[in-house]
């Protein structure tokens, strides 16, 4: 089952690798020409981007493999593992930055070649901003957790770079060299927060989080509109795994209904659900009206 155009997601993940190397090079060059601890912290975070780009590419390739005997529900959750790893790497980068910044507070120094260094760092920030916007948009459209997490991480890098730029301009204009390491500490705290967000979101998905409330409301409405001929539905359960969504519920039918008639209702429901929840895998348990209902009932309105 093709749940997303994998070639688009995989291609973006691949080109993220050389782009991450290029941006890291620019940021480290900006640090080299200025000696700024804040710019060094920005460059160190970019090393995480490089590692994350490699991991995201290989995980996305693995996650698109079809279901097999050992993984009958597919390999989609591998992307969440990539996102968790990226979050851990973000936290490690923040701790390294904190160490460099605290060491520089006791001996702050003004920047060398500040205009050139800030211009280089600014160019890297613009490249990152455009790339992050593209990754987030494509990642959300095609439900790729690894691509979306990478995009949000890079976007946090853009915000960090903007803060560093403004802070260092202030340090140059005022002559207060201590603003450089203090700014680096603020950068590290922001990166820690971003890392925690990536980790917590991905862990929630690994624990079989249900589909979004808006999707669930649309799903219930679709079931109600397309279950004509049945007596009701109940016990709706769902879980999201990257681009796929697994949906289960019970469908109550009259005891006199034939298997063929019940099967036609299920086919109609599955087709309708796939349009409302793209990438859905739906399992419907048909039971006669004499069975004891369990789970939350889905109102069908007046029976058609």
ZADOKE-381588 format. One record per residue: x, y, z of N, C-alpha, C in turn; residue in three letters. Coordinates in Angstrom, 2 decimals. Example, Ala and Ser with C-alpha at 12.3 -4.5 7.8 and 13.67 -1.06 7.14 Angstrom:
// residues 2
     neast    nnorth       nup    caeast   canorth      caup     ceast    cnorth       cup   code
     13.19     -5.69      7.80     12.30     -4.50      7.80     13.20     -3.30      7.80    ALA
     12.85     -2.25      7.08     13.67     -1.06      7.14     12.90      0.03      7.87    SER
This chain:
// residues 304
     neast    nnorth       nup    caeast   canorth      caup     ceast    cnorth       cup   code
      0.85     -1.19      0.00      0.00      0.00      0.00      0.88      1.24      0.00    UNK
      0.72      2.10     -0.99      1.51      3.31     -1.07      0.82      4.40     -0.29    UNK
      1.40      4.79      0.84      0.75      5.76      1.70      1.33      7.15      1.52    UNK
      2.40      7.28      0.80      2.94      8.60      0.49      3.93      8.46     -0.65    UNK
      4.19      9.52     -1.42      5.20      9.46     -2.46      6.59      9.41     -1.83    UNK
      7.06      8.19     -1.53      8.32      8.02     -0.80      9.50      8.68     -1.48    UNK
      9.46      8.74     -2.81     10.60      9.30     -3.53     10.84     10.75     -3.14    UNK
      9.76     11.52     -2.91      9.91     12.93     -2.53     10.56     13.03     -1.16    UNK
     10.05     12.28     -0.20     10.57     12.32      1.16     12.02     11.85      1.19    UNK
     12.29     10.74      0.50     13.65     10.20      0.50     14.63     11.14     -0.20    UNK
     14.18     11.76     -1.27     15.07     12.68     -2.00     15.44     13.89     -1.15    UNK
     14.44     14.43     -0.45     14.72     15.57      0.43     15.68     15.16      1.55    UNK
     15.47     13.98      2.11     16.35     13.50      3.18     17.78     13.36      2.67    UNK
     17.93     12.87      1.43     19.28     12.70      0.87     19.98     14.04      0.71    UNK
     19.28     15.01      0.10     19.93     16.31     -0.15     20.15     17.09      1.14    UNK
     19.49     16.66      2.22     19.75     17.30      3.50     21.16     17.06      4.01    UNK
     21.79     15.97      3.56     23.14     15.64      4.04     24.18     16.64      3.53    UNK
     24.32     16.84      2.20     25.32     17.82      1.75     24.98     19.24      2.20    UNK
     23.68     19.55      2.29     23.32     20.90      2.73     23.72     21.13      4.18    UNK
     23.55     20.10      5.03     23.95     20.21      6.44     25.45     20.41      6.56    UNK
     26.23     19.70      5.74     27.68     19.89      5.74     28.04     21.31      5.33    UNK
     27.36     21.83      4.30     27.65     23.18      3.82     27.36     24.24      4.86    UNK
     26.21     24.15      5.52     25.84     25.13      6.53     26.79     25.04      7.73    UNK
     27.15     23.82      8.13     28.10     23.66      9.23     29.43     24.32      8.89    UNK
     29.88     24.12      7.65     31.14     24.74      7.22     31.08     26.26      7.30    UNK
     29.97     26.84      6.87     29.83     28.30      6.92     29.85     28.81      8.36    UNK
     29.16     28.11      9.25     29.09     28.57     10.63     30.43     28.43     11.35    UNK
     31.15     27.34     11.07     32.47     27.19     11.68     33.46     28.20     11.11    UNK
     33.27     28.55      9.83     34.11     29.60      9.24     33.84     30.94      9.91    UNK
     32.56     31.22     10.21     32.21     32.46     10.90     32.86     32.50     12.28    UNK
     32.87     31.35     12.96     33.53     31.29     14.27     35.04     31.50     14.13    UNK
     35.62     30.90     13.09     37.08     30.97     12.89     37.55     32.41     12.67    UNK
     36.78     33.18     11.91     37.24     34.54     11.59     36.92     35.53     12.71    UNK
     36.02     35.16     13.66     35.66     36.08     14.74     36.16     35.65     16.11    UNK
     36.30     34.35     16.33     36.66     33.85     17.65     35.51     33.90     18.63    UNK
     34.27     34.08     18.15     33.11     34.22     19.01     32.67     32.88     19.59    UNK
     32.46     32.85     20.91     31.96     31.63     21.55     30.52     31.36     21.13    UNK
     29.74     32.43     20.97     28.34     32.27     20.55     28.27     31.66     19.15    UNK
     29.15     32.11     18.25     29.18     31.54     16.90     29.70     30.11     16.92    UNK
     30.62     29.82     17.85     31.08     28.44     18.00     29.92     27.55     18.45    UNK
     29.11     28.05     19.38     27.97     27.28     19.85     26.98     27.02     18.71    UNK
     26.80     28.01     17.86     25.93     27.86     16.70     26.49     26.80     15.75    UNK
     27.81     26.81     15.58     28.45     25.83     14.70     28.39     24.42     15.27    UNK
     28.53     24.31     16.60     28.45     22.98     17.23     27.07     22.38     17.06    UNK
     26.03     23.22     17.13     24.68     22.69     16.92     24.53     22.16     15.50    UNK
     25.23     22.78     14.54     25.14     22.33     13.16     25.78     20.96     12.96    UNK
     26.73     20.59     13.82     27.28     19.23     13.72     26.19     18.20     14.03    UNK
     25.27     18.56     14.92     24.13     17.69     15.20     23.26     17.57     13.97    UNK
     23.10     18.67     13.23     22.30     18.63     12.00     22.87     17.64     11.00    UNK
     24.19     17.57     10.92     24.84     16.65      9.98     24.53     15.20     10.36    UNK
     24.73     14.88     11.65     24.45     13.52     12.12     22.97     13.19     11.91    UNK
     22.10     14.14     12.27     20.66     13.91     12.13     20.26     13.70     10.67    UNK
     20.91     14.41      9.75     20.59     14.26      8.33     20.92     12.85      7.84    UNK
     22.07     12.33      8.27     22.45     10.96      7.91     21.43      9.96      8.47    UNK
     21.11     10.12      9.75     20.19      9.18     10.40     18.82      9.24      9.74    UNK
     18.32     10.45      9.49     16.99     10.60      8.88     16.93      9.92      7.51    UNK
     17.98     10.09      6.72     17.98      9.49      5.37     17.87      7.97      5.43    UNK
     18.72      7.35      6.24     18.73      5.89      6.29     17.48      5.33      6.96    UNK
     16.95      6.04      7.96     15.74      5.57      8.62     14.54      5.68      7.69    UNK
     14.45      6.76      6.92     13.34      6.93      5.98     13.39      5.84      4.92    UNK
     14.58      5.48      4.47     14.70      4.38      3.51     14.22      3.07      4.13    UNK
     14.55      2.86      5.39     14.14      1.62      6.06     12.63      1.61      6.31    UNK
     12.09      2.75      6.73     10.68      2.81      7.11      9.73      2.55      5.94    UNK
     10.18      2.80      4.72      9.28      2.63      3.57      9.20      1.17      3.10    UNK
      9.98      0.29      3.71      9.91     -1.12      3.31      8.51     -1.67      3.60    UNK
      8.01     -2.54      2.74      6.67     -3.09      2.94      6.62     -4.03      4.15    UNK
      5.44     -4.33      4.66      5.31     -5.27      5.77      5.91     -6.63      5.43    UNK
      6.45     -7.30      6.44      6.99     -8.64      6.23      6.55     -9.54      7.38    UNK
      7.07    -10.75      7.43      6.64    -11.72      8.44      6.94    -11.23      9.86    UNK
      8.07    -10.56     10.04      8.44    -10.07     11.37      7.79     -8.74     11.72    UNK
      7.38     -7.97     10.70      6.78     -6.65     10.92      5.51     -6.54     10.07    UNK
      4.44     -7.26     10.46      3.23     -7.29      9.65      2.52     -5.94      9.52    UNK
      2.82     -5.01     10.45      2.21     -3.68     10.38      3.12     -2.66      9.71    UNK
      4.21     -3.13      9.10      5.12     -2.22      8.42      6.26     -1.76      9.32    UNK
      7.09     -0.87      8.77      8.28     -0.40      9.47      8.21      1.11      9.76    UNK
      6.99      1.66      9.76      6.83      3.11      9.85      7.42      3.72     11.12    UNK
      7.35      2.99     12.24      7.78      3.58     13.51      9.28      3.82     13.58    UNK
     10.03      3.29     12.63     11.47      3.55     12.61     11.75      5.04     12.54    UNK
     10.85      5.80     11.91     11.07      7.24     11.79     11.01      7.92     13.16    UNK
     10.18      7.40     14.06     10.11      7.99     15.40     11.41      7.75     16.16    UNK
     12.05      6.59     15.92     13.34      6.33     16.56     14.37      7.34     16.10    UNK
     14.32      7.69     14.82     15.22      8.72     14.28     14.98     10.05     14.99    UNK
     13.70     10.40     15.19     13.37     11.66     15.83     13.85     11.68     17.28    UNK
     13.70     10.56     18.00     14.18     10.48     19.39     15.69     10.67     19.43    UNK
     16.40      9.98     18.53     17.85     10.11     18.48     18.26     11.54     18.20    UNK
     17.54     12.20     17.30     17.87     13.59     16.99     17.67     14.47     18.23    UNK
     16.61     14.20     18.99     16.39     14.97     20.20     17.52     14.78     21.21    UNK
     18.01     13.56     21.34     19.13     13.28     22.25     20.39     14.02     21.79    UNK
     20.63     14.01     20.49     21.81     14.71     19.96     21.71     16.22     20.19    UNK
     20.50     16.74     20.10     20.30     18.17     20.36     20.69     18.49     21.81    UNK
     20.27     17.64     22.74     20.60     17.85     24.15     22.11     17.78     24.37    UNK
     22.78     16.82     23.74     24.24     16.70     23.86     24.92     17.96     23.35    UNK
     24.45     18.47     22.20     25.03     19.70     21.64     24.85     20.87     22.60    UNK
     23.68     20.95     23.23     23.43     22.05     24.17     24.39     21.98     25.36    UNK
     24.66     20.78     25.86     25.57     20.64     26.99     27.01     21.03     26.61    UNK
     27.40     20.68     25.39     28.74     21.07     24.92     28.85     22.59     24.80    UNK
     27.80     23.22     24.30     27.79     24.67     24.17     27.88     25.32     25.55    UNK
     27.12     24.78     26.49     27.12     25.33     27.85     28.53     25.28     28.45    UNK
     29.22     24.17     28.22     30.57     24.05     28.76     31.50     25.10     28.18    UNK
     31.44     25.31     26.86     32.29     26.31     26.21     31.96     27.71     26.71    UNK
     30.67     28.01     26.87     30.25     29.35     27.26     30.67     29.68     28.69    UNK
     30.46     28.73     29.59     30.82     28.97     31.00     32.32     29.20     31.13    UNK
     33.11     28.44     30.36     34.56     28.62     30.39     35.01     29.98     29.87    UNK
     34.22     30.57     28.95     34.60     31.84     28.34     34.15     33.05     29.15    UNK
     33.26     32.86     30.14     32.78     34.00     30.91     33.91     34.67     31.69    UNK
     34.85     33.87     32.18     35.94     34.44     32.98     36.93     35.25     32.15    UNK
     36.96     35.02     30.82     37.91     35.77     29.98     37.27     36.14     28.65    UNK
     36.23     36.98     28.67     35.57     37.36     27.42     36.47     38.24     26.56    UNK
     36.29     38.17     25.24     37.08     39.03     24.36     36.21     39.50     23.21    UNK
     36.56     40.69     22.72     35.81     41.25     21.60     36.09     40.46     20.32    UNK
     35.16     40.53     19.39     35.25     39.74     18.16     36.29     40.29     17.21    UNK
     36.95     39.37     16.48     37.79     39.75     15.35     36.93     39.74     14.09    UNK
     37.16     40.65     13.17     36.43     40.71     11.89     34.94     40.46     12.07    UNK
     34.26     41.24     12.91     32.86     40.95     13.21     31.93     41.04     12.01    UNK
     32.16     42.00     11.13     31.26     42.17      9.98     31.29     40.96      9.06    UNK
     32.49     40.49      8.74     32.63     39.32      7.86     32.02     38.08      8.52    UNK
     32.34     37.88      9.79     31.83     36.70     10.49     30.32     36.68     10.56    UNK
     29.72     37.83     10.89     28.27     37.89     10.99     27.60     37.74      9.62    UNK
     28.25     38.25      8.58     27.70     38.10      7.23     27.67     36.62      6.82    UNK
     28.76     35.90      7.13     28.82     34.47      6.80     27.76     33.71      7.57    UNK
     27.65     34.01      8.87     26.67     33.32      9.69     25.24     33.64      9.24    UNK
     25.02     34.89      8.81     23.71     35.29      8.32     23.32     34.53      7.07    UNK
     24.28     34.33      6.15     24.01     33.57      4.93     23.62     32.13      5.27    UNK
     24.33     31.53      6.24     24.00     30.17      6.66     22.59     30.11      7.25    UNK
     22.20     31.15      7.99     20.87     31.19      8.58     19.76     31.27      7.54    UNK
     20.00     32.06      6.49     18.99     32.18      5.42     18.81     30.84      4.71    UNK
     19.92     30.16      4.41     19.85     28.84      3.76     19.07     27.86      4.64    UNK
     19.40     27.86      5.92     18.72     26.96      6.86     17.22     27.26      6.94    UNK
     16.86     28.55      6.94     15.47     28.93      7.06     14.64     28.43      5.89    UNK
     15.16     28.59      4.68     14.45     28.12      3.50     14.32     26.60      3.50    UNK
     15.39     25.92      3.89     15.39     24.46      3.89     14.44     23.91      4.97    UNK
     14.47     24.51      6.16     13.60     24.05      7.25     12.13     24.21      6.88    UNK
     11.78     25.33      6.24     10.40     25.55      5.82      9.94     24.47      4.86    UNK
     10.81     24.11      3.92     10.48     23.07      2.95     10.32     21.70      3.63    UNK
     11.24     21.36      4.55     11.17     20.07      5.24      9.90     19.94      6.07    UNK
      9.54     20.99      6.80      8.34     20.94      7.64      7.09     20.79      6.77    UNK
      7.03     21.53      5.69      5.84     21.47      4.82      5.69     20.09      4.19    UNK
      6.77     19.56      3.62      6.69     18.24      2.98      6.52     17.14      4.03    UNK
      7.20     17.28      5.17      7.09     16.28      6.24      5.67     16.16      6.77    UNK
      4.99     17.30      6.96      3.61     17.26      7.44      2.66     16.76      6.36    UNK
      2.88     17.19      5.12      2.01     16.77      4.03      2.04     15.27      3.85    UNK
      3.23     14.66      3.93      3.39     13.23      3.70      3.60     12.45      4.99    UNK
      3.35     13.11      6.12      3.38     12.45      7.44      4.67     11.68      7.67    UNK
      5.79     12.38      7.52      7.09     11.79      7.80      7.62     12.37      9.11    UNK
      7.56     11.63     10.22      8.04     12.16     11.50      9.51     12.55     11.47    UNK
     10.34     11.75     10.77     11.78     12.04     10.73     12.03     13.35     10.00    UNK
     11.36     13.55      8.86     11.55     14.77      8.07     11.02     15.99      8.81    UNK
      9.86     15.84      9.44      9.27     16.95     10.20     10.14     17.33     11.39    UNK
     10.65     16.33     12.12     11.52     16.60     13.28     12.79     17.30     12.83    UNK
     13.34     16.86     11.70     14.56     17.49     11.17     14.28     18.94     10.82    UNK
     13.11     19.19     10.21     12.76     20.56      9.84     12.60     21.46     11.05    UNK
     11.93     20.95     12.10     11.73     21.76     13.30     13.06     22.02     14.01    UNK
     13.94     21.01     13.99     15.25     21.22     14.61     16.03     22.31     13.87    UNK
     16.03     22.23     12.54     16.75     23.23     11.75     16.12     24.61     11.94    UNK
     14.79     24.65     12.06     14.14     25.95     12.28     14.53     26.54     13.63    UNK
     14.70     25.67     14.65     15.18     26.17     15.95     16.61     26.69     15.81    UNK
     17.37     26.07     14.91     18.73     26.54     14.62     18.69     27.93     13.99    UNK
     17.69     28.16     13.13     17.53     29.47     12.50     17.24     30.54     13.55    UNK
     16.33     30.21     14.47     15.99     31.16     15.55     17.21     31.44     16.42    UNK
     17.96     30.37     16.69     19.19     30.53     17.47     20.16     31.47     16.75    UNK
     20.34     31.24     15.45     21.27     32.07     14.66     20.85     33.53     14.65    UNK
     19.54     33.76     14.56     19.04     35.13     14.57     19.34     35.80     15.91    UNK
     19.13     35.05     17.01     19.43     35.59     18.33     20.92     35.89     18.51    UNK
     21.75     34.96     18.02     23.19     35.16     18.09     23.60     36.40     17.30    UNK
     23.03     36.55     16.12     23.36     37.70     15.25     23.05     39.02     15.96    UNK
     21.82     39.11     16.50     21.42     40.36     17.15     22.27     40.62     18.40    UNK
     22.54     39.55     19.16     23.33     39.72     20.38     24.75     40.17     20.10    UNK
     25.36     39.59     19.07     26.74     39.95     18.75     26.84     41.35     18.15    UNK
     25.81     41.75     17.42     25.79     43.13     16.95     25.77     44.08     18.14    UNK
     24.98     43.72     19.18     24.95     44.52     20.39     26.29     44.54     21.09    UNK
     26.98     43.39     21.13     28.29     43.32     21.78     29.30     44.20     21.06    UNK
     29.26     44.20     19.72     30.20     45.01     18.93     29.91     46.50     19.14    UNK
     28.63     46.86     19.14     28.26     48.28     19.26     28.53     48.84     20.65    UNK
     28.34     48.01     21.69     28.50     48.50     23.07     29.90     48.26     23.62    UNK
     30.61     47.29     23.03     31.94     46.96     23.54     31.93     46.02     24.73    UNK
     30.76     45.51     25.11     30.66     44.57     26.23     30.91     43.15     25.72    UNK
     32.15     42.69     25.85     32.53     41.38     25.31     31.84     40.23     26.03    UNK
     31.43     40.45     27.29     30.82     39.36     28.06     29.46     38.96     27.49    UNK
     28.88     39.82     26.65     27.61     39.47     26.02     27.75     38.21     25.15    UNK
     28.96     37.97     24.62     29.19     36.81     23.75     28.95     35.49     24.49    UNK
     29.67     35.21     25.60     29.42     33.93     26.31     28.04     33.86     26.95    UNK
     27.53     35.01     27.45     26.19     35.00     28.03     25.14     34.62     26.99    UNK
     25.33     35.13     25.78     24.42     34.79     24.69     24.51     33.31     24.35    UNK
     25.73     32.77     24.41     25.91     31.34     24.12     25.14     30.48     25.13    UNK
     25.10     30.90     26.39     24.36     30.15     27.41     22.86     30.18     27.11    UNK
     22.36     31.34     26.70     20.95     31.44     26.33     20.64     30.54     25.13    UNK
     21.57     30.49     24.18     21.41     29.61     23.02     21.30     28.16     23.49    UNK
     22.17     27.77     24.43     22.18     26.39     24.91     20.86     26.04     25.61    UNK
     20.32     26.96     26.38     19.05     26.72     27.06     17.91     26.54     26.06    UNK
     17.91     27.35     25.02     16.89     27.24     23.99     17.01     25.89     23.26    UNK
     18.23     25.46     22.99     18.44     24.19     22.30     17.98     23.02     23.18    UNK
     18.24     23.11     24.50     17.76     22.07     25.41     16.24     21.93     25.35    UNK
     15.57     23.07     25.32     14.10     23.07     25.25     13.62     22.43     23.95    UNK
     14.26     22.78     22.83     13.88     22.21     21.54     14.12     20.69     21.53    UNK
     15.22     20.27     22.12     15.52     18.84     22.17     14.47     18.08     22.97    UNK
     14.04     18.66     24.09     13.02     18.02     24.91     11.71     17.89     24.12    UNK
     11.34     18.92     23.37     10.10     18.86     22.59     10.13     17.74     21.56    UNK
     11.28     17.60     20.87     11.41     16.55     19.86     11.30     15.17     20.51    UNK
     11.99     14.99     21.64     11.98     13.69     22.32     10.59     13.34     22.84    UNK
      9.92     14.28     23.51      8.61     13.99     24.11      7.58     13.68     23.04    UNK
      7.59     14.41     21.93      6.62     14.14     20.86      6.84     12.75     20.26    UNK
      8.09     12.40     20.02      8.38     11.12     19.39      8.10      9.95     20.32    UNK
      8.38     10.11     21.62      8.08      9.04     22.57      6.58      8.81     22.67    UNK
      5.81      9.90     22.59      4.37      9.76     22.61      3.86      8.94     21.43    UNK
      4.46      9.16     20.27      4.06      8.41     19.08      4.47      6.94     19.18    UNK
      5.62      6.67     19.77      6.05      5.29     19.96      5.13      4.53     20.91    UNK
      4.41      5.26     21.75      3.48      4.63     22.70      2.09      4.50     22.10    UNK
      1.99      4.49     20.77      0.71      4.27     20.06     -0.31      5.36     20.37    UNK
      0.08      6.60     20.18     -0.86      7.71     20.35     -1.96      7.62     19.29    UNK
     -3.18      7.96     19.68     -4.31      7.92     18.75     -4.17      9.03     17.70    UNK
     -4.99      8.95     16.66     -4.99      9.99     15.64     -5.45     11.30     16.26    UNK
     -5.21     12.41     15.59     -5.56     13.72     16.13     -7.07     13.83     16.38    UNK
     -7.48     14.61     17.38     -8.91     14.76     17.67     -9.73     15.21     16.46    UNK
     -9.17     16.12     15.65     -9.90     16.58     14.47    -10.11     15.44     13.49    UNK
     -9.06     14.62     13.31     -9.19     13.46     12.43    -10.21     12.48     12.98    UNK
    -10.21     12.30     14.29    -11.14     11.34     14.89    -12.58     11.81     14.71    UNK
    -12.83     13.11     14.86    -14.18     13.63     14.66    -14.63     13.40     13.21    UNK
    -13.73     13.66     12.26    -14.07     13.44     10.85    -14.29     11.96     10.57    UNK
    -13.51     11.11     11.25    -13.64      9.66     11.08    -15.00      9.18     11.58    UNK
    -15.42      9.63     12.76    -16.72      9.23     13.30    -17.85      9.68     12.39    UNK
    -17.75     10.88     11.86    -18.77     11.38     10.94    -18.83     10.54      9.68    UNK
    -17.67     10.14      9.17    -17.61      9.32      7.96    -18.22      7.95      8.19    UNK
    -17.92      7.36      9.35    -18.50      6.06      9.68    -20.02      6.16      9.75    UNK
    -20.52      7.22     10.41    -21.96      7.39     10.56    -22.65      7.56      9.21    UNK
    -21.98      8.27      8.28    -22.59      8.56      6.98    -22.52      7.38      6.03    UNK
    -21.63      6.43      6.27    -21.43      5.35      5.31    -21.75      3.96      5.87    UNK
    -22.37      3.91      7.03    -22.70      2.62      7.64    -24.17      2.26      7.49    UNK
    -24.85      2.86      6.50    -26.27      2.59      6.28    -26.48      1.10      6.02    UNK
    -27.51      0.56      6.64    -27.78     -0.86      6.53    -27.36     -1.61      7.78    UNK
    -26.48     -1.00      8.57    -26.06     -1.61      9.83    -26.89     -1.05     10.97    UNK
    -26.67     -1.55     12.16    -27.40     -1.07     13.33    -26.57     -0.14     14.21    UNK
    -25.31     -0.03     13.94    -24.46      0.85     14.74    -23.02      0.39     14.73    UNK
    -22.18      1.24     15.26    -20.76      0.94     15.37    -20.28      1.36     16.75    UNK
    -19.30      0.66     17.28    -18.78      0.99     18.61    -17.35      0.45     18.74    UNK
    -16.71      0.80     19.86    -15.36      0.30     20.13    -14.30      0.84     19.19    UNK
    -14.45      2.11     18.78    -13.47      2.69     17.85    -12.11      2.86     18.52    UNK
    -11.07      2.36     17.90     -9.69      2.52     18.38     -8.82      2.92     17.18    UNK
     -7.82      3.74     17.45     -6.91      4.16     16.37     -5.51      4.37     16.92    UNK
     -4.53      4.28     16.05     -3.16      4.62     16.41     -2.44      5.10     15.16    UNK
     -1.55      6.03     15.37     -0.79      6.63     14.27      0.61      6.08     14.27    UNK
      1.11      5.71     13.08      2.49      5.24     12.91      3.06      5.91     11.67    UNK
      3.62      7.10     11.85      4.15      7.84     10.71      3.05      8.16      9.72    UNK
      3.21      7.79      8.46      2.20      8.10      7.45      0.99      7.19      7.51    UNK
      1.07      6.11      8.27     -0.03      5.14      8.34     -0.87      5.39      9.59    UNK
     -2.15      5.03      9.48     -3.06      5.09     10.62     -3.81      3.76     10.67    UNK
     -3.82      3.13     11.82     -4.50      1.85     11.99     -5.80      2.08     12.77    UNK
     -6.91      1.69     12.16     -8.24      1.97     12.71     -9.01      0.66     12.89    UNK
     -9.61      0.48     14.06    -10.40     -0.71     14.37    -11.72     -0.30     15.00    UNK
    -12.80     -0.96     14.62    -14.07     -0.77     15.31    -15.00     -1.96     15.01    UNK
    -16.05     -2.06     15.80    -17.04     -3.12     15.63    -18.26     -2.57     14.91    UNK
    -18.80     -3.34     13.99    -19.99     -2.95     13.24    -21.11     -3.95     13.55    UNK
    -22.22     -3.44     14.08    -23.35     -4.30     14.44    -24.32     -4.36     13.26    UNK
    -24.71     -5.57     12.87    -25.63     -5.76     11.75    -26.80     -6.64     12.20    UNK
    -27.92     -6.58     11.49    -29.05     -7.47     11.84    -28.63     -8.93     11.77    UNK
    -29.20     -9.75     12.62    -28.85    -11.18     12.66    -29.18    -11.88     11.35    UNK
    -30.15    -11.32     10.61    -30.58    -11.96      9.35    -29.75    -11.51      8.15    UNK
    -28.83    -10.56      8.34    -28.05    -10.05      7.20    -27.04    -11.09      6.74    UNK
    -26.88    -11.23      5.42    -25.93    -12.19      4.87    -24.51    -11.66      4.98    UNK
    -23.55    -12.55      4.86    -22.14    -12.17      4.89    -21.83    -11.22      3.74    UNK
    -22.40    -11.49      2.57    -22.14    -10.66      1.39    -22.63     -9.23      1.62    UNK
    -23.81     -9.07      2.22    -24.35     -7.74      2.47    -23.47     -6.99      3.48    UNK
    -23.07     -7.67      4.54    -22.20     -7.04      5.54    -20.87     -6.66      4.92    UNK
    -20.36     -7.51      4.03    -19.08     -7.23      3.38    -19.16     -5.97      2.52    UNK
    -20.31     -5.77      1.85    -20.46     -4.57      1.02    -20.44     -3.30      1.88    UNK
    -21.06     -3.37      3.05    -21.03     -2.20      3.96    -19.58     -1.92      4.39    UNK
    -18.84     -2.97      4.73    -17.44     -2.80      5.16    -16.59     -2.20      4.05    UNK
    -16.80     -2.67      2.80    -16.04     -2.12      1.68    -16.34     -0.63      1.51    UNK
    -17.63     -0.28      1.64    -18.01      1.13      1.51    -17.35      1.96      2.61    UNK
    -17.34      1.44      3.82    -16.73      2.16      4.94    -15.22      2.33      4.73    UNK
    -14.55      1.25      4.31    -13.10      1.31      4.13    -12.73      2.34      3.06    UNK
    -13.48      2.38      1.97    -13.20      3.34      0.90    -13.39      4.77      1.40    UNK
    -14.47      5.00      2.15    -14.74      6.35      2.65    -13.70      6.78      3.68    UNK
    -13.32      5.86      4.56    -12.33      6.19      5.60    -10.97      6.52      4.99    UNK
    -10.60      5.81      3.93     -9.29      6.05      3.31     -9.19      7.46      2.71    UNK
    -10.34      8.06      2.37    -10.33      9.42      1.83    -10.22     10.46      2.94    UNK
    -10.79     10.13      4.09    -10.76     11.07      5.22     -9.44     10.96      6.00    UNK
     -8.94      9.73      6.13     -7.67      9.49      6.83     -6.73      8.80      5.83    UNK
     -5.99      9.57      5.03     -5.09      8.96      4.04     -4.07      8.03      4.69    UNK
     -3.82      6.91      4.04     -2.86      5.96      4.58     -3.43      5.07      5.65    UNK
     -4.76      5.06      5.78     -5.37      4.27      6.85     -5.45      2.79      6.49    UNK
     -5.29      1.95      7.51     -5.50      0.51      7.41     -6.63      0.20      8.38    UNK
     -7.80     -0.17      7.83     -9.00     -0.31      8.64     -9.38     -1.77      8.83    UNK
     -9.63     -2.15     10.07    -10.12     -3.49     10.41    -11.49     -3.35     11.06    UNK
    -12.50     -3.99     10.46    -13.86     -3.89     10.97    -14.32     -5.27     11.43    UNK
    -14.74     -5.37     12.67    -15.26     -6.63     13.22    -16.78     -6.60     13.14    UNK
    -17.34     -7.45     12.31    -18.80     -7.50     12.15    -19.39     -8.45     13.19    UNK
    -20.42     -7.98     13.89    -21.07     -8.82     14.90    -22.59     -8.68     14.81    UNK
    -23.32     -9.73     15.11    -24.78     -9.67     15.04    -25.36     -8.84     16.18    UNK
    -26.61     -8.39     16.00    -27.22     -7.49     16.98    -27.41     -8.14     18.34    UNK
    -27.35     -9.46     18.42    -27.53    -10.15     19.70    -26.30    -10.04     20.60    UNK
    -25.16     -9.61     20.03    -23.93     -9.50     20.82    -24.01     -8.32     21.79    UNK
    -23.35     -8.47     22.93    -23.29     -7.40     23.93    -22.37     -6.30     23.42    UNK
    -22.88     -5.07     23.29    -22.05     -3.96     22.80    -21.02     -3.56     23.84    UNK
    -19.87     -3.16     23.37    -18.82     -2.69     24.27    -18.11     -1.52     23.60    UNK
    -17.45     -0.71     24.39    -16.77      0.45     23.84    -17.75      1.59     23.58    UNK
    -17.25      2.73     23.17    -18.07      3.92     22.91    -18.84      3.74     21.61    UNK
    -20.14      3.98     21.67    -20.98      3.82     20.49    -20.84      5.02     19.57    UNK
    -20.83      4.77     18.27    -20.80      5.83     17.27    -22.22      6.00     16.75    UNK
    -22.78      7.18     16.95    -24.15      7.42     16.55    -24.27      7.46     15.02    UNK
    -25.23      6.67     14.50    -25.46      6.66     13.05    -26.67      7.49     12.66    UNK
    -27.32      8.08     13.62    -28.53      8.81     13.31    -29.65      7.82     13.00    UNK
    -30.59      8.21     12.15    -31.69      7.32     11.79    -31.20      6.27     10.81    UNK
    -31.55      5.05     11.04    -31.10      3.95     10.20    -31.63      4.11      8.78    UNK
    -30.68      3.93      7.76    -31.08      4.06      6.37    -31.32      2.73      5.75    UNK
